[in-house]
Amino acid sequence: MPTREQTGVRSAALFILVSLILAISCRQPGNAPEPLAQITDAPSVTLVNGQWFDGSRFTTRTMYMSRGVFTSSPSAASDSIIDLRGGYVVPPFGEAHNHNFEANSAQRARGVVEKYMKDGVFYGQNPFNVLRGRRGLDGFINVPTGIDVTFSNAGITGPGGHPLGLYLRNLNRGVMSISDTNSTGGFIWIIADRADLDRKWPSILASNPDFIKVVLAYSDEYRERLNDSTSFNWRGVDPALVPEIVKRAHASGRRVMAHVETAADFRAALGAGVDQIGHIPGFRGNEQTQLPRLEPYQLLDADAAQAAKQGMFVVTTLGGIVELPLNGPDSIMRRRGDSLFRQNLLMLKKHGVRVIIGSDSYGDTSVPEVMYIASLGVYTNAELLQMWSEETARAIFPKRRIGRFAPGYESSFLVLDADPTQDIANAKRIRLRVKQGITISSPVL
């Protein structure tokens, strides 16, 4: 099964990624970027003949927007009337797990924004990034005409934990430096014990992360793997430390995302009280990227019920398996992966867990991830659309009024040529893009 660190093309992309990954520009610690109260240059517009998504279906409505938000009635100084000509209107899409949000030049930054805008993905989340390179996206993201992104900055792992393998490969190539561990502006915080956490926590907060990322990997075997050199890069932070990390993060106003590999990690994340689980168990198989046994990765009713009770957001990151064709030499592995993913999604759906869309696919947006999940037949197109265009955005930016068409919510939307509840691929047929009341256009679009 392909992984983000072990297959050839994906690994090469990640090598490049680590040298470039950027964070957003400085802001107050713990606060996701908020929109301006009023976008004064956004026009006052009446929108007619549009079919607007309400979370389950499309209804024909007349909508009004002024200064970047929807209003309940037309402005007295309305600039224009726009006829949407029967188009299907949806909130912009989200990407809850990707390291694409980086740049080392204005050209690269512009390319990232245009790629995401083209696909209608306006909201992103980067859960492991090098802080020192953040300036490359300044002025291109978290502005009304760009994509909006939150960052964890350096993530927290344990001695020999994931993703140290990636770090060492890049250190050997000269892409990264020794300072990229355990220092403000680095890539990884290695936390060995409570005293280590006490020493390093002030510096973790000093980097002003939007949220905190922790790595749980085979956490039920933490002690055994800690002293086993063969498990290097396939372990994480001591699970006993995660509740304290969550406590401190929440006290600072920050959410916590947990990387997980197994169902045991999923349970540890729940027990620690994290806010998001960054993968569905089994997403990349075992150390050999195989699935000889499904049991370690299968979610149980109790797991899903507890996740629903806690209001947990669970990020998908499953679409990488499409690199294994159904009729290729790894077709058996592909079918086992499809079966596991389908089982876990069905379990989460059964208990009403808040699943959100994230691809962890460097070089692409969340569009292929959605198409793969649709192929599993777990969710209806309307349910999938709601997850992608409403839940994901609100999970990334819980303080913002986005992902809904109601007075006071940001007037950001996409107009599609055809109904995505009939065919989810219609979500790619974007006719118009509007963000906070401003029409998005560029040479690429």
N, C-alpha and C positions, 0 to 999 in steps of 0.2 A: 504493500500500500504506500503511495507517495506521501512524504512528509515535507514540512517546510524546511527542514534542515538536512535531509539525507538523500534526496533525489538530485540528479545532476543539474537539470535546468533550474529547479527551484532553489537549490543550494547556491548556485552561481548568483542568482538574483539576490539572495539574502546576503551573500558576501558583499555585494555592492551596496545593499541596503544599509548595513551597519555603519558604513563610512559616511552615509548621507543623512540618515534619519534625523528629523528635526522636531523641535518642540515649538510651541507658539511663543509669541513675544510675552514679555513680563506683564504680569497683572497681579491683583491682590491674591494671596494664597487661598486656595480652597474654593475659589469662585470660578465656575465655568463662565466663559464669555457671554455677556448679556447684550441683547440688542439695545439700540438707542430707544428712549421712550417714544420719540417721534422721529421718523425719517423725513425731514422737512422737504427734501427734494423728491420724495415719492409722490406721484400724482393722486388725485382724488378721482376715482373711476367707478362707473357702474358697469357690471359684468352681466350680460344677458345671454340667454340661449345656451347656457352651460349645463351639463349633467354632472352633479357634484357627488362625490363619494361620501357616504355618512358612516363608514365603518363596516357596512355590510352590503350596501347596494347604492346605485346611482339614482338621484332624483333631480328633476329639472328645477332650477332655482335662479332667481336674480340675486346677485351678491354685490356688496359695496365695499370699497376699500379707500382708505385715506391715510397718508403719512405712515405707510408701512404696516397698517393693521386693518382687519375687517371691521366694518361698522354696521350698525343695525339699520341705518337709513342713509340715503345719499347725502353727500356734503352739499351745502348751499353753493359752494364754489367748485362744483364738479368739473373736472377738466375734459372728460370725454366719456363716451359709451363704447364699450368693446363688445362686439358680437362674437361669441365663442363658437357659433355655427354648429351646435350640437356636440361639441367636443366633450370628452370624458375627463373630468377634473379630479386630480388626486393630490394629496400632500406630497412634497418631495420625499425621496427615498433616503434611507440611512445605511450606514456601514459601521457596525459596532466593533469590528476587529480587523484592522489593517495597518500595515507599516508603510503604506504608500505615501503617507502624508509627510513628505520630506522634500528638500531641494538643496542643491548647492549652487544654484544660479537663478537669476530672474527667468531665464528661459525654461529651466526645469520647473520652477514654481508655477509659471503660467501654464505649462503643459499639464501639471497635476490638476490644477483648478479646471481647466477646459475639459479634461477627460471626465472628471466627475460631473461637471455641469452638463456635459453632453448626455451622460447617462441618467441625468435627473437625480443624482445622489448628492444632496446638499449638506448632509450631516455625517461626520465621521468621528472615530475614536481610535487613537493609537496607544495600545497598551504595552509599550516597551520602546523607548526611543532615546537617542543620544541628545542630551540637552544642549551640548556645546554647538551644535549645528543649526539651532532653531532659526537663526536670523534669515535664512534663505526663503522662508515663507512669509516674513513680515510684509504686511500690506496686501497680501494675496488671500489670506484666510481670515475668518472672523471679522469680515466686513460685509456690508449689504450685498456687494456684487461678487463675493467669493464664497467658497465652501466654509462651513463652520466645523471646527475640530477641537476635541479635547485630548489631553495627553497625560500619561502617567509619569513621564520622564523615566529615570532608571527604575527597573523593577527589583523586587526582593526575592532572593533565592538563598539556598543554604550552601555549605561547602561542597564543591563538586557538582552543584545543581545546574539544571537547565536555566538559561541557555549558554553555559560556560563553554560548551563545545564550539558553538558559533563564535564566541568571543576569542577563544584561543586560535582558531583558524585565521581569523582576521588580524590578530596580533602577529602571527607568523608572517602574514602577507604585508605587514606594515600599515594596514588600514586603521588599526586601533592601537591604543597605547596602554601602558600599565595603569595610567590614571583613569582609565575607563571602568575601573572597579573601585568601589568604596570611596568615591570622592564626588563632591558636588559637580555636576556637569558630566558624570559618567554614564555608563550603560547598565551596570549591574551593581546592586548592593548585596554583598555576601554577609548574611547574618548567621552567626554560629549558635548564639545563645542569648539569654535575656540581657546579660551585661553588654553584649555586643549591640543589641538593639538599643539599649539605653545610650550608648556612646554615639551611635550613628543617627538616631532618630532626628535630632535637631538639624543635621545636615540634609536629611531626606526632605524635611519640610522646607528647608531654605531654598531648595530648587523650585519651589512653588508648583508642585504637580496639581493637576486638576483632580486626579484620583490616584489611588495607590494600587499597584499591581503586585500580587504575591504568587509564587509558584508552588503548587502542590503536585507532586508526581510520585505515585506509588507510596503515598504517605503512610499506609498501614505497614510498610516495610522500611520505614525511615531509618531505624537503628541498624538493621542488617545492611542496608545499602550504603550507609554512611561510611562503613569500613570495607566496602567492596569496590575495588578499582574498576571492575567490569561494569559497574552501574553508573560510572561517571556520566554526567549530563542527563541521566534518567532518574533523577531524584530532585527534590526541591528543598524548601525551608522546613524546619522542624514544625510539624502540624501543631504542636503544643504552644508555639509562639503566635500562631495566627489570631486567636481571640484577642490577645493583647495588641497586636498590630491593628486589628479592626477597631478596638476600643480607642486607641490613640488617633487613628485616622478620623473616626467619627467625631471625636472631641475637637478636631481641627476643622470640621466641616467638610470632610472629604469622604467620598465613597471608596469601596474596595472591590476590585475584581480579582478573582482567583483563577489562575490557569489550573486545569485538571486533566488527568490522563485516564483515571479509572473511576468506577462507581464508588470505591472507597474514598477517593479524593473528593468526589461530589459530596459525600456525607460529611467529610471533614470541613469542607467549605460551608455547608449548611450549619454545622455545629458551631463554627466560628462566627457566624452572623455576617458573612460578606454580602455585598449588594448585587454583584453580578458573578456568574460563573462563565468563564471565558471560552469554554469549549464544551461540546457534548462528549462524554466518555467514549473512548475508542476511536476518536477522529483520525488518529494516525497509526493505530495498531501498537504493537509492542516494540521492543528495542530493535527487532529485525524488520520492523514495519509489516508484521504479519498478524493474523488473528487466529492462532491455533485453537484458542478457547474463547468463547464469547462471554462466559460468565463474569470475568473480572470487570467487564465494561457494561454489563446490562443493568439498567436502572430498575428498581423495584417500586411497587406501589407506595411503600412507606417513604421512599426517597422523593418521589414526585409529589406526594401529598404534603410532605413537609416543605418542599420548595414552594408550592402554591400557598401554603399557610404563611410563609415568610415574605410573600410577594417577590420572590426571587426572579431576576432576569437571567435567562440562560441563552448564551450566544451559540449559533449553530456551527460554523466553520467545518462543514462536511463536504463541500463541493470539490475538494482536491482529488477525490477518488475517481472523478471522471477521466483522469489521466490513464486509468486502467480501462481500456475498452471492454465492453461486454463480450466481444468475440475474439479477444486477443489472448496471448499466452497466460496472462494473469486474470482470466475471466472468472475463475473460481474465487479468487480473492475479491474481485469486484462484487460478485454476488453475495459473498459473506459480509462485506462491508455494507452494501445496500440493505441487507437483511437486518444487521445490527442497528444501523441508523434509523431504519423504519420502525423497529421495535422501540427504540428509545424515544423517538418523536411521538409515537402513539401513546406511550406511557405518560409523557409530559402533557400531551393534549388531553388525555383522559382525565387528568386532575386539574386542568386549567392553568398550567404553569405558563408564565409569560416568556415565551420564546421570542428572541429577536434575531435579526439577520446580521451576520458578520462572516466574512469570507476567509480572512487570513491569507489572502492570495495576492502576493506581491506582483505588481504589474497589471492588476485588473481591479474592477470595482465589484460591488456586491451583486451585479446583474447575473453573472453565471451561477452564483450561489443560489439565488432564488430559482433559477430555471432547474437546477439539479433537485432542490427540495421539492419543487412541484412534481418532478418525475417520480418521486417516491409515493405519491398518492395519499399522503397523510392529511394534508390540509386542502380545503377547497381554494379556488383561486381568490375568492373574496377574503378568506381567512389569511391567506398568504399576503395579499395586498395590504390588509390591515396591519399585520406584523411589520411589514417592510416600511410602510409609509406613515404609520402612526406610532406604534409601540417603540420601534427602534429609535426614532428621533427623540421621543420623550425620555427614553432610558439614558440617552447620551446627554441630554440637556434637561434634567428634571425641573429646573427653575424657570424654564421658558414656556411661553404659551404658543406651542407649535403642534403640528400634526392634527389639526382640527379646523373646521370651517365654522367659526362662530365669532361674534363681536368681541374685539379685544385680542384676538389671536393674530399672530403675524400673518400678513397676507402673502404667503409663499405657496406656490402651487405649480403643478404641471398640467398641461392640456394634452390629452392623448387623442389620436385619430380613431381609435376603436376601443371597445370595452374589454378591459383586462380581466374582468370576472368571467368572461366567456373564454378567453385565451390569455394566460398570463404573459405570453410573449408580446401582446399588444402594449405592455408597459414600456417597450422599447420604441414605440411609435410616437415620439414626443413632438408635438406641434409648437408648443409655447412653454417657456420657462419664466416664472416670475418669482423673485425673492424679495421679501419685505417691500412689496409694491413696485419693484423695479424690474423691468423686462431685461432678461439676461441675453446678451448676444455677443458673439465674437467671430473672428474669421473661421475658427474651427467649426462652430455651430452652424 
